[in-house]
Amino acid sequence: MTVPNDPEQPRAIPLEAFSWYDEYAHGMISRRELVERLSTLGVLGFSVAGLTSVLMPDYALAEQVSFNDPDIRAEYRDFPSPDGHGEGRGYLVVPSGLGGPTATVLVVHENRGLNPYIEDVARRVAKAGFIAFAPDALHPVGGYPGNDDDGRALQRSLDPAKIEQDFIAAARFVRNHPSGNRRLGVVGFCFGGYIANLLAATLPDLVSAAAPFYGTPPAPEIRSKIRGPLLIHLAELDQRVNETWPGYEADLRRAGARFEMHMYPGVQHGFHNDSTPRYDEAAAELAWRRTLDFFRQHLATEVEASPAETR
């Protein structure tokens, strides 16, 4: 990824800028500290304004499936969450003209609420033939506020245990969809990857397949409950998450869980998110193709791949 409007030529963003943004995005440093660190790159010819404009997401880039695509039907649905915040809300996307019971897939967002990128991922899942449901953890505080900075702050303000219970309730809700086949898949990104791992541990009888993207593992004391299958996607340059993998892998092996891990070389945490400069098209397409094939295999539903499948 390059910084635009360079008077000489586009320049590649230094890797440390991505690392600093990742720390900021996960609440490890403040926005002020992020700006201070980025300003040190001025000696290399980068401006803070230029870097931040590129590092921040641009959701106009993320739409691959339109909300009014004739192959899908999308709406927002509320669901009960008695052990969480009482009520949750999510984005339900159903393939048009269902011919019979269809597998369901829970789509779990990053640590900033149900933003346009995750809504588009839900549409991609439905476009591939599954019933998709993407809950918004921020529903108790008014929903995704329209930008990631505020969304991140709002999610940090909520009780994490109640958020987890909301996603457990959402998993039960979509699995029981009247057109569903009682087979549930989970795909999640970053925080959502953690939730995918968590649901595999807490709902082993309900989750038929989970595909966490660069997510941390659940608490060690519940990992023994995981049976899988898991399709785990990791990014080579994601030191924070990758440091947790050896211990998680050992626990999965001790539990006899079925799992497969793919490490994508030369890419950053968030490489699937096509609204950010961390996006890597080749890795994202490969990981997404693997994910859809994984769900087709384990969710026991007849889903035909489209000629030009969205990534």
C-alpha positions in Angstrom: 0.0 0.0 0.0 1.3 3.4 -0.9 0.7 6.9 0.3 -1.1 9.0 -2.4 -0.2 12.5 -3.6 3.5 12.0 -3.2 5.3 14.8 -5.2 7.9 12.4 -6.5 6.3 8.9 -6.5 4.2 6.6 -4.3 6.1 5.3 -1.3 5.3 2.0 0.5 4.1 2.6 4.1 6.7 1.4 6.6 5.8 -1.8 8.4 6.0 -0.1 11.8 3.1 2.1 10.8 0.9 -0.9 10.5 2.1 -2.3 13.8 1.3 1.0 15.5 -2.1 1.2 14.0 -2.8 -2.3 15.1 -1.8 -1.3 18.7 -4.1 1.7 18.4 -7.0 -0.3 17.0 -6.8 -2.8 19.9 -6.6 -0.1 22.6 -3.0 -0.6 23.5 -2.0 3.0 22.7 -4.1 6.2 22.4 -4.7 8.1 19.2 -2.4 10.8 20.5 0.4 8.3 20.8 -0.3 6.9 17.4 0.0 10.4 15.9 3.2 11.0 17.8 4.7 7.8 16.5 3.6 8.4 12.9 5.2 11.9 13.1 8.6 10.2 13.6 8.3 9.0 10.0 8.5 12.5 8.7 12.2 12.2 8.2 11.3 9.5 5.5 9.1 11.9 3.7 5.7 10.9 5.2 3.2 13.3 6.7 0.9 12.3 9.6 -2.1 13.4 7.6 -1.1 11.3 4.6 -0.5 8.2 6.7 -3.6 8.4 8.8 -5.8 9.0 5.7 -4.5 5.8 4.3 -4.4 3.7 7.5 -8.0 4.5 8.3 -10.7 2.3 6.6 -12.5 3.5 3.5 -15.8 1.6 3.4 -16.5 2.7 -0.1 -13.9 0.2 -1.2 -15.5 -2.7 0.7 -18.8 -3.3 -1.1 -18.5 -6.5 -3.2 -22.2 -7.4 -3.0 -24.8 -4.7 -3.2 -27.6 -4.6 -0.5 -30.1 -4.7 -3.3 -28.6 -7.6 -5.2 -31.5 -9.7 -6.5 -29.9 -13.0 -5.2 -30.2 -12.0 -1.6 -32.7 -10.5 0.9 -31.3 -8.4 3.8 -33.0 -7.0 6.9 -32.2 -6.1 10.5 -33.6 -8.5 13.1 -33.8 -8.4 16.9 -33.1 -11.4 19.0 -33.5 -12.2 22.8 -30.3 -12.3 24.9 -31.4 -12.9 28.5 -27.9 -13.6 29.8 -26.4 -10.7 27.9 -27.8 -7.2 27.3 -31.4 -8.5 27.2 -31.8 -7.9 23.5 -29.5 -8.0 20.5 -29.8 -6.9 16.9 -28.1 -8.1 13.7 -28.0 -8.0 10.0 -29.8 -11.1 8.5 -29.1 -11.9 4.9 -30.9 -14.8 3.2 -30.5 -16.2 -0.3 -33.4 -15.5 -2.6 -35.6 -18.4 -3.5 -34.5 -20.9 -1.0 -35.3 -24.4 -2.2 -35.0 -26.2 1.1 -33.3 -26.2 4.5 -30.1 -24.2 4.3 -27.0 -24.0 6.5 -26.6 -20.9 8.7 -23.4 -18.9 9.3 -22.8 -16.4 12.1 -20.6 -13.5 10.9 -18.7 -11.8 13.7 -17.3 -8.3 13.4 -14.0 -6.8 14.7 -13.8 -4.8 17.9 -15.7 -1.8 16.6 -19.3 -2.9 15.9 -21.2 -3.9 12.8 -19.5 -1.7 10.2 -20.1 -1.7 6.4 -17.3 -4.2 5.7 -18.8 -6.8 8.0 -22.3 -6.2 6.5 -20.8 -6.8 3.1 -19.1 -10.0 4.3 -22.6 -11.2 5.4 -23.9 -10.5 2.0 -21.0 -12.4 0.4 -21.9 -15.4 2.7 -25.5 -15.2 1.5 -24.5 -14.8 -2.1 -22.6 -18.1 -1.7 -25.9 -19.7 -0.7 -25.9 -19.7 3.2 -28.2 -17.9 5.6 -26.0 -15.2 7.2 -26.5 -13.3 10.4 -24.1 -10.6 11.6 -24.9 -9.3 15.1 -23.9 -5.8 16.3 -22.3 -5.9 19.8 -23.1 -2.1 20.0 -26.8 -2.5 19.8 -27.2 -1.8 23.6 -25.6 1.6 23.1 -27.4 2.5 19.9 -25.5 0.4 17.3 -22.5 1.1 15.1 -22.0 4.9 15.2 -20.8 5.4 11.7 -17.0 5.5 12.3 -14.6 3.0 13.7 -13.0 5.2 16.4 -16.3 5.8 18.1 -17.3 2.2 17.6 -14.1 1.0 19.2 -14.7 3.2 22.2 -18.3 2.1 22.6 -17.4 -1.5 22.5 -14.8 -1.0 25.2 -17.5 0.6 27.3 -19.6 -2.6 27.4 -19.2 -5.6 29.7 -17.2 -8.2 27.8 -19.0 -11.1 29.4 -22.3 -9.7 28.3 -21.1 -9.2 24.8 -20.0 -12.8 24.7 -23.4 -13.9 25.9 -25.0 -11.8 23.2 -23.1 -13.7 20.6 -24.0 -17.0 22.1 -27.6 -15.9 21.9 -27.1 -14.8 18.3 -25.7 -18.2 17.4 -28.7 -20.0 18.9 -31.0 -17.5 17.1 -29.6 -18.0 13.6 -29.2 -21.7 14.0 -32.9 -22.0 14.7 -33.9 -20.0 11.6 -37.1 -21.5 10.1 -35.3 -22.1 6.8 -32.2 -23.4 8.4 -30.9 -27.0 8.4 -29.8 -26.9 12.0 -26.1 -26.7 11.0 -24.2 -23.6 12.1 -20.9 -22.2 10.9 -19.1 -19.2 12.4 -16.7 -16.9 10.7 -15.1 -14.0 12.6 -12.4 -11.4 12.2 -10.0 -10.2 14.8 -12.3 -9.8 17.9 -14.7 -11.9 15.8 -12.0 -14.5 15.4 -11.8 -14.7 19.2 -15.6 -15.1 19.3 -15.5 -17.9 16.7 -12.9 -19.7 18.9 -15.0 -19.0 22.0 -18.2 -20.4 20.4 -16.4 -23.5 19.3 -15.5 -24.1 23.0 -18.8 -23.0 24.6 -21.2 -24.4 22.1 -19.5 -27.6 20.7 -22.8 -29.3 20.1 -24.2 -26.3 18.2 -21.3 -25.1 16.2 -20.7 -27.4 13.3 -17.7 -25.5 11.8 -15.7 -22.4 12.8 -13.4 -20.3 10.7 -11.5 -17.7 12.8 -9.5 -15.0 11.0 -6.5 -13.8 13.1 -8.4 -14.3 16.4 -6.9 -15.1 19.8 -7.9 -18.3 21.5 -10.5 -18.7 24.3 -9.5 -19.2 27.9 -7.3 -22.2 28.5 -9.8 -23.8 30.9 -12.4 -24.2 28.2 -10.2 -25.2 25.3 -10.6 -28.9 26.1 -14.3 -28.7 25.1 -13.4 -27.9 21.5 -14.1 -30.7 19.0 -14.0 -28.7 15.8 -13.6 -28.6 12.9 -11.7 -25.3 13.0 -10.2 -23.6 9.9 -7.8 -21.1 11.4 -6.4 -18.2 9.3 -3.3 -16.4 10.6 -1.2 -13.6 9.1 2.6 -14.0 9.1 3.3 -10.4 10.3 0.7 -10.5 13.1 3.0 -11.0 16.0 0.4 -10.2 18.7 -2.0 -13.0 17.7 0.7 -15.4 16.4 2.3 -15.5 19.9 -0.8 -17.2 21.2 -0.8 -19.9 18.5 1.7 -22.5 19.9 -0.1 -22.8 23.2 -3.5 -22.9 21.5 -2.3 -25.6 19.0 -1.0 -27.7 21.8 -4.3 -27.5 23.7 -6.3 -28.4 20.5 -4.1 -31.4 20.0 -4.5 -32.5 23.6 -8.3 -32.1 23.2 -8.3 -34.2 20.0 -10.0 -31.4 18.2 -10.1 -31.3 14.4 -8.4 -28.3 13.1 -6.4 -26.9 10.2 -4.3 -23.8 10.3 -3.1 -21.7 7.4 -0.4 -19.1 7.8 -0.5 -16.4 5.0 3.0 -15.2 4.2 3.9 -11.5 4.1 0.5 -10.2 5.2 -0.7 -8.1 8.1 -3.4 -8.7 10.8 -6.6 -7.7 9.0 -5.5 -8.8 5.6 -9.1 -9.8 4.6 -10.5 -6.3 5.3 -10.7 -4.7 1.9 -11.5 -1.3 3.3 -8.0 -0.9 4.8 -4.4 -0.8 3.5 -3.7 -4.1 5.3 -5.8 -5.8 2.7 -4.0 -8.3 0.6 -6.1 -9.4 -2.4 -4.4 -12.7 -3.1 -4.4 -13.9 0.5 -7.9 -12.7 1.1 -9.3 -14.5 -1.9 -7.5 -17.7 -1.0 -8.7 -17.6 2.6 -12.2 -16.8 1.6 -12.4 -19.6 -1.0 -11.0 -22.0 1.6 -13.6 -20.8 4.1 -16.6 -21.3 1.8 -15.3 -24.7 0.7 -14.9 -25.6 4.4 -18.5 -24.6 5.2 -19.8 -26.5 2.2 -18.0 -29.6 3.4 -19.0 -29.4 7.0 -22.4 -27.8 7.1 -24.0 -30.5 4.9 -25.9 -28.2 2.6 -26.1 -28.2 -1.1 -24.6 -24.9 -2.2 -23.4 -24.3 -5.7 -20.4 -22.0 -6.2 -21.1 -19.1 -8.5 -19.0 -18.7 -11.7 -17.4 -15.5 -10.3 -17.5 -16.0 -6.6 -17.0 -12.9 -4.4 -14.0 -13.1 -2.1 
